[in-house]
Amino acid sequence: MTSSSSPAFDLIGVGNPIMDLLAHVDDAFLTRHVAGAKGGMVLVDDADIAALVHKVHGNIALMPGGAAGNATLAATRLGLRTTYLGKIGGDTTAEQYFANFTAAGGDGSRFKRAALPNGRCLSLVTPDGQRTLRTHLGAAMTLSPTEITPADFAGVRHALIEGYLLFNPALATQVIRTARAAGCRLSIDLASFEVVNAARDWIFAQLREGVDVVFANEDEASALFQRKDAYENFARELAGFGGIAAVKMGGDGAWIAHGKHLHRIAPVHAERVVDTTGAGDSWAAGFLYGHLRGASLPACGAIGSILGAETVQHLGAAIPEVHWPRIRAQVQVLM
């Protein structure tokens, strides 16, 4: 039996377990068929996804996704003991999602289920590797605050909450309160500038109450503070709430701040950029692996950069299995 001093799980991901549909398109396709800013995420109906899929010329790849799911799966591959909290559907897509997570070594006992189609996200990838997302949450959207209980967080050291959950403030509030009550340490990944624009007050309230790690990219930090600034200043300001702040800058690396300490994290060069989908999620996974294993903040950032740079070299958020032995060897050098 696991004692209270030795939790069963290092990490629980909390978010929307959705299947990614990935398609290569050009910028002209976005101009003609997709409203909204390039690189953003917008919630749509399943019919809207079907209509866009119909307009895409070429193959569409199917891969498990969701921000917290991507990060938790990558952390599992690195060696953390993981579980996941989110609602999957009752269709074949849901079974594929569940099977993929558990086959990688993740614990599937805390998934909720609904007799509905599983959530889907269409990721439109342009030649520069940028991804524009259109998401229908499906079964994931029906997860209710009343379904979140202390048992979901029992025996877990750290909870990673994806920003997309903030589109449902009542659910996000119940998740974070329950996780805190269970003694979990907390990370929030802000996920998207649209999320931040919709939930700024909620985010600031949680930061004031205490968040151990907050992940943001340059667009999300700018949206949160409603100004343009040097990214190290955003990191310092986020860290001013008392936790660790990681401001990711894509191919330019990252800044990590904690207390009075500020660390510039150098990027890892990617030989080619195929698709940026999930790169930030992989960065968070690498950081949390290092953090939960007791590594220094610069080492945590360096591990994140290794995973982020690897992810952009493949279509979709998942790094193919063949590359993981090399990645794990690289990571152990930094520990």
C-alpha positions as CSV (number, residue, x, y, z in Angstrom):
1,M,0.0,0.0,0.0
2,T,1.2,3.5,-0.8
3,S,1.7,5.7,2.3
4,S,0.8,9.3,2.5
5,S,4.4,10.2,2.4
6,S,4.9,8.3,-0.9
7,P,2.1,9.4,-3.3
8,A,0.9,6.9,-6.0
9,F,1.3,9.5,-8.8
10,D,3.7,12.3,-9.5
11,L,1.4,14.1,-11.8
12,I,-2.3,14.4,-12.8
13,G,-3.2,16.2,-16.0
14,V,-6.6,18.0,-15.8
15,G,-8.2,19.1,-19.1
16,N,-10.1,18.2,-22.2
17,P,-9.1,14.8,-23.7
18,I,-9.7,15.5,-27.3
19,M,-8.5,13.8,-30.5
20,D,-6.5,15.9,-32.9
21,L,-7.1,16.0,-36.6
22,L,-4.0,17.4,-38.3
23,A,-3.9,18.9,-41.8
24,H,-1.4,20.8,-43.8
25,V,-2.8,24.0,-45.4
26,D,-1.5,27.2,-46.9
27,D,-2.1,30.7,-45.6
28,A,-4.5,31.3,-48.4
29,F,-6.7,28.5,-47.0
30,L,-6.9,30.3,-43.7
31,T,-7.8,33.6,-45.4
32,R,-10.6,32.0,-47.4
33,H,-12.1,29.6,-44.9
34,V,-11.1,30.4,-41.3
35,A,-12.3,33.4,-39.4
36,G,-10.1,34.7,-36.5
37,A,-6.4,35.2,-36.0
38,K,-3.9,32.8,-37.3
39,G,-2.4,30.7,-34.5
40,G,-5.4,30.9,-32.2
41,M,-7.9,28.5,-30.8
42,V,-11.7,28.9,-31.3
43,L,-14.4,26.7,-30.0
44,V,-16.8,25.6,-32.8
45,D,-19.5,23.0,-33.4
46,D,-18.7,19.6,-34.7
47,A,-20.4,20.5,-38.0
48,D,-17.9,23.4,-38.4
49,I,-15.0,21.0,-38.1
50,A,-16.7,18.6,-40.6
51,A,-17.1,21.5,-43.1
52,L,-13.5,22.5,-42.8
53,V,-12.3,18.9,-43.1
54,H,-14.4,18.7,-46.3
55,K,-12.5,21.7,-47.7
56,V,-9.0,20.4,-46.9
57,H,-7.3,18.8,-49.8
58,G,-4.9,16.1,-48.7
59,N,-4.5,13.6,-45.9
60,I,-5.7,14.3,-42.3
61,A,-3.8,12.6,-39.5
62,L,-5.5,11.4,-36.4
63,M,-3.6,11.7,-33.1
64,P,-4.5,12.0,-29.4
65,G,-4.3,15.6,-28.1
66,G,-5.5,18.1,-25.6
67,A,-3.0,20.4,-23.9
68,A,-2.9,18.6,-20.5
69,G,-3.1,15.2,-22.3
70,N,-0.1,16.0,-24.4
71,A,1.9,17.2,-21.5
72,T,0.9,14.3,-19.2
73,L,1.7,11.7,-22.0
74,A,5.1,13.2,-22.6
75,A,5.8,13.3,-18.8
76,T,4.8,9.6,-18.7
77,R,7.3,8.8,-21.5
78,L,10.0,10.5,-19.5
79,G,9.2,8.3,-16.5
80,L,6.8,10.1,-14.2
81,R,3.9,8.2,-12.6
82,T,0.8,9.9,-14.2
83,T,-2.9,9.8,-14.2
84,Y,-5.5,12.0,-16.0
85,L,-8.8,13.7,-15.1
86,G,-11.1,14.6,-18.0
87,K,-14.2,13.2,-19.7
88,I,-14.0,11.0,-22.8
89,G,-16.9,9.9,-24.9
90,G,-18.5,6.5,-25.7
91,D,-17.3,6.1,-29.3
92,T,-14.4,4.5,-31.1
93,T,-12.5,7.8,-30.9
94,A,-12.7,7.8,-27.1
95,E,-11.5,4.2,-26.9
96,Q,-8.5,5.0,-29.1
97,Y,-7.7,8.0,-26.8
98,F,-7.9,5.8,-23.7
99,A,-5.9,3.0,-25.2
100,N,-3.1,5.3,-26.3
101,F,-2.8,6.9,-22.8
102,T,-2.7,3.6,-20.9
103,A,-0.4,1.9,-23.4
104,A,2.2,4.6,-22.8
105,G,2.0,3.8,-19.1
106,G,-0.5,6.3,-17.8
107,D,-3.2,5.4,-15.3
108,G,-6.7,5.5,-16.8
109,S,-8.8,5.1,-13.7
110,R,-9.7,8.8,-13.3
111,F,-11.2,9.4,-16.7
112,K,-14.9,10.2,-16.6
113,R,-17.1,8.9,-19.4
114,A,-20.2,10.0,-21.3
115,A,-22.3,8.3,-24.0
116,L,-21.4,11.1,-26.4
117,P,-18.9,11.7,-29.2
118,N,-15.4,12.3,-28.0
119,G,-14.0,15.8,-28.4
120,R,-12.1,16.7,-31.6
121,C,-9.7,19.5,-32.6
122,L,-8.8,20.3,-36.1
123,S,-5.2,21.6,-36.3
124,L,-4.5,23.5,-39.5
125,V,-0.8,23.6,-40.0
126,T,0.7,26.2,-42.3
127,P,4.1,25.9,-44.0
128,D,5.8,27.9,-41.3
129,G,4.8,25.2,-38.8
130,Q,2.2,27.5,-37.1
131,R,-1.1,25.8,-36.1
132,T,-4.5,27.3,-36.0
133,L,-7.0,25.3,-34.0
134,R,-10.7,24.8,-34.2
135,T,-12.1,22.7,-31.4
136,H,-15.4,20.9,-30.5
137,L,-15.1,19.6,-27.0
138,G,-17.8,17.0,-27.3
139,A,-18.0,14.8,-24.2
140,A,-15.3,16.8,-22.5
141,M,-17.6,19.8,-22.4
142,T,-20.1,17.9,-20.2
143,L,-17.7,17.4,-17.3
144,S,-19.6,18.9,-14.4
145,P,-18.2,20.5,-11.2
146,T,-20.3,18.0,-9.2
147,E,-18.3,15.2,-10.7
148,I,-15.0,16.5,-9.3
149,T,-14.2,14.9,-5.9
150,P,-11.3,14.6,-3.5
151,A,-10.8,11.0,-4.7
152,D,-9.7,12.4,-8.1
153,F,-6.7,14.0,-6.5
154,A,-5.9,11.4,-3.8
155,G,-2.3,10.2,-3.8
156,V,-1.1,12.8,-6.3
157,R,1.8,15.2,-5.8
158,H,1.2,17.7,-8.6
159,A,-1.8,18.8,-10.8
160,L,-1.3,20.4,-14.2
161,I,-4.4,22.3,-15.2
162,E,-4.8,23.3,-18.8
163,G,-5.9,26.8,-19.6
164,Y,-8.7,25.6,-21.9
165,L,-10.6,24.4,-18.8
166,L,-11.0,28.1,-17.9
167,F,-13.7,28.5,-20.6
168,N,-15.8,26.8,-17.9
169,P,-15.0,28.9,-14.8
170,A,-17.2,26.9,-12.4
171,L,-15.5,23.7,-13.4
172,A,-12.0,25.2,-13.2
173,T,-12.8,26.6,-9.8
174,Q,-14.0,23.3,-8.4
175,V,-10.9,21.5,-9.9
176,I,-8.4,23.9,-8.3
177,R,-10.2,24.0,-5.0
178,T,-10.4,20.3,-4.8
179,A,-6.8,19.8,-5.8
180,R,-5.6,22.3,-3.2
181,A,-7.7,20.6,-0.5
182,A,-6.1,17.3,-1.4
183,G,-2.7,18.7,-0.9
184,C,-1.7,18.8,-4.6
185,R,0.8,21.4,-5.8
186,L,-0.5,23.2,-8.8
187,S,0.5,24.3,-12.3
188,I,-1.6,26.2,-14.7
189,D,-0.7,26.5,-18.4
190,L,-2.5,29.5,-19.8
191,A,-2.8,27.7,-23.2
192,S,-4.0,30.5,-25.5
193,F,-4.4,34.2,-25.7
194,E,-8.1,33.7,-26.3
195,V,-8.3,31.8,-22.9
196,V,-6.5,34.7,-21.2
197,N,-8.8,37.3,-22.7
198,A,-11.8,35.3,-21.4
199,A,-10.5,34.6,-18.0
200,R,-8.1,37.3,-16.8
201,D,-9.9,38.0,-13.5
202,W,-10.0,34.3,-12.7
203,I,-6.3,33.8,-13.5
204,F,-5.3,36.8,-11.3
205,A,-7.5,35.5,-8.4
206,Q,-5.8,32.1,-8.6
207,L,-2.3,33.6,-8.8
208,R,-3.0,35.7,-5.7
209,E,-4.3,32.5,-3.8
210,G,-1.2,30.6,-4.9
211,V,-0.1,28.7,-7.9
212,D,3.2,26.8,-7.8
213,V,4.1,27.0,-11.5
214,V,2.5,29.1,-14.3
215,F,3.3,28.5,-17.9
216,A,2.7,31.2,-20.5
217,N,4.0,32.0,-24.0
218,E,4.7,35.5,-25.2
219,D,1.1,36.1,-26.6
220,E,-0.5,34.8,-23.4
221,A,1.7,36.9,-21.1
222,S,1.0,40.0,-23.2
223,A,-2.8,39.3,-23.1
224,L,-2.7,38.8,-19.3
225,F,-0.9,42.1,-18.6
226,Q,-2.5,43.9,-21.5
227,R,0.8,45.4,-22.8
228,K,3.8,44.7,-24.8
229,D,7.0,44.2,-22.8
230,A,10.3,42.4,-22.6
231,Y,9.5,38.8,-21.8
232,E,11.8,38.7,-18.8
233,N,9.6,41.4,-17.3
234,F,6.5,39.3,-17.7
235,A,8.3,36.4,-16.0
236,R,9.4,38.6,-13.1
237,E,5.8,40.0,-12.7
238,L,4.2,36.5,-12.8
239,A,6.8,35.3,-10.2
240,G,5.8,38.2,-8.0
241,F,2.7,36.3,-7.0
242,G,5.0,33.8,-5.2
243,G,5.3,30.8,-7.6
244,I,7.6,29.8,-10.5
245,A,6.9,31.6,-13.8
246,A,8.0,30.1,-17.1
247,V,7.5,32.4,-20.1
248,K,8.1,30.4,-23.3
249,M,9.3,32.1,-26.5
250,G,9.1,29.3,-29.0
251,G,12.3,29.0,-31.0
252,D,13.9,31.7,-28.9
253,G,13.9,29.8,-25.6
254,A,12.3,30.9,-22.4
255,W,12.6,32.9,-19.2
256,I,12.1,31.3,-15.8
257,A,11.6,33.5,-12.7
258,H,11.2,32.5,-9.0
259,G,11.6,35.0,-6.2
260,K,14.6,37.2,-7.1
261,H,16.1,34.7,-9.4
262,L,15.7,35.0,-13.2
263,H,17.0,32.4,-15.7
264,R,17.4,32.7,-19.4
265,I,16.8,29.3,-21.0
266,A,18.5,28.9,-24.4
267,P,16.6,27.3,-27.2
268,V,17.5,23.9,-28.6
269,H,17.9,24.1,-32.3
270,A,15.3,22.1,-34.3
271,E,16.7,20.7,-37.6
272,R,13.3,21.4,-39.2
273,V,10.0,22.7,-38.2
274,V,7.1,20.6,-39.4
275,D,4.4,21.5,-36.9
276,T,4.4,23.5,-33.7
277,T,1.3,21.6,-32.3
278,G,2.0,20.6,-28.7
279,A,5.4,22.1,-28.5
280,G,4.5,24.2,-25.5
281,D,2.8,21.2,-23.9
282,S,6.0,19.1,-24.3
283,W,8.0,22.0,-22.9
284,A,5.8,22.0,-19.8
285,A,6.2,18.2,-19.5
286,G,9.9,18.4,-19.6
287,F,10.0,21.2,-17.0
288,L,7.7,19.4,-14.7
289,Y,9.6,16.2,-15.0
290,G,12.8,18.0,-13.9
291,H,10.9,20.0,-11.2
292,L,9.3,16.9,-9.7
293,R,12.6,15.1,-9.8
294,G,14.4,17.9,-7.9
295,A,16.4,19.4,-10.8
296,S,17.5,23.1,-10.8
297,L,15.3,25.6,-12.6
298,P,17.8,26.1,-15.4
299,A,18.0,22.3,-15.8
300,C,14.2,22.1,-15.8
301,G,14.0,24.7,-18.6
302,A,16.7,22.9,-20.6
303,I,14.7,19.6,-20.4
304,G,11.6,21.5,-21.6
305,S,13.6,22.9,-24.5
306,I,14.8,19.5,-25.5
307,L,11.2,18.2,-25.7
308,G,9.8,21.3,-27.3
309,A,12.4,21.2,-30.1
310,E,11.8,17.5,-30.7
311,T,8.1,18.0,-30.9
312,V,8.1,20.6,-33.7
313,Q,10.0,18.2,-35.9
314,H,7.0,15.8,-36.1
315,L,3.4,16.1,-37.2
316,G,1.2,16.4,-34.2
317,A,1.9,16.7,-30.5
318,A,3.2,13.2,-29.8
319,I,6.9,12.4,-30.2
320,P,7.2,9.0,-32.0
321,E,8.3,6.2,-29.7
322,V,11.5,5.5,-31.6
323,H,13.0,8.9,-30.4
324,W,12.3,8.4,-26.7
325,P,15.4,6.4,-25.7
326,R,17.6,9.1,-27.1
327,I,15.6,11.9,-25.4
328,R,15.6,10.1,-22.0
329,A,19.4,9.8,-22.3
330,Q,19.8,13.5,-23.0
331,V,17.5,14.4,-20.1
332,Q,19.4,12.2,-17.6
333,V,22.6,14.1,-18.4
334,L,20.9,17.3,-17.0
335,M,19.6,15.7,-13.8
